[in-house]
């Protein structure tokens, strides 16, 4: 009989009376994922990497998305999860924790699809735990997750089609998160009563850093404009965290679209002067194209691709292929004469008062 034991069971870290390869819920949508982005301050390119495990689906997968110029290139891989949750490799991908919550190595080994890299992350500020993300739609819990977030800088190399880019920390910044919990993944389920859901996902996420500190900001609203999730904090390298009050978000859209050309973030720290941050997207990257976040019916996060590992590559031309959906943009953030850089992630899907 298979005991279900794995190497992780030798550590005193159990949370429930189960072996570590089994999580504390039978929900098929439980996931555990790394997310990283890296970009030069010029905004001329952007790399996004994700590695996920789906314990109740028995799958691990990974992707790397690199936008440079008009090219949107993705390398992606999938395998059966197996018993060892400590094994972060998926085909040519792997993540190595060098110093927990501070330094990690992210690697895509040479492959047949023209993109590979070897990069080391170092956090600029201590990692922060964000508010719990809980959304119930038509009686079903669709989101119930936690996430840590961190700004940081990168060192290493990126190779695309034989051209090598040296990545140095004074010019290559980025953000990362680790999220885990429940989120729709895997093969599509019958919609049932969810077919009556308006499908609104009005979202803005902006973790960014200046030379001296970082700001982490989240806004999510429903189809009535009510806040589902929000947070705004300023984080210093020392670990000091300042609350910045209820964040305001005012995007400026390209006419006739939901493409954000610029945005203003407003903060009102308790007992201090309110201030605003001007956001300028430098390079929009359509995160959902080719990566598993939902646009392709044959490649979704947690989807089973058979007993043998699978590695694929896909490319798009952003001028011709009509990419849409969730945008992860490398962006510049300006406030009181200071310029910072980070992620500006947004999605405006479905009805919302701002579009009436």
DAKAPE-V137526 format. One record per run of one state. SS is the DSSP state (H for helix, E for strand, L for the rest). FROM is the first residue (numbers start at 0). LEN is the number of residues. If there is no record, write none. Layout:
# DAKAPE-V137526
((SS;FROM;LEN) (SS;FROM;LEN))
This chain:
# DAKAPE-V137526
((L;0;6) (H;6;4) (L;10;19) (E;29;11) (L;40;4) (E;44;10) (L;54;4) (E;58;10) (L;68;2) (E;70;10) (L;80;9) (E;89;1) (L;90;2) (E;92;7) (L;99;3) (E;102;6) (L;108;6) (E;114;9) (L;123;4) (E;127;2) (L;129;3) (E;132;5) (L;137;2) (E;139;21) (L;160;2) (E;162;5) (L;167;4) (E;171;11) (L;182;9) (H;191;5) (L;196;4) (E;200;9) (L;209;3) (E;212;9) (L;221;5) (E;226;10) (L;236;4) (E;240;3) (L;243;4) (E;247;6) (L;253;6) (E;259;8) (L;267;7) (E;274;12) (L;286;23) (E;309;8) (L;317;9) (E;326;9) (L;335;2) (E;337;12) (L;349;3) (H;352;3) (L;355;1))
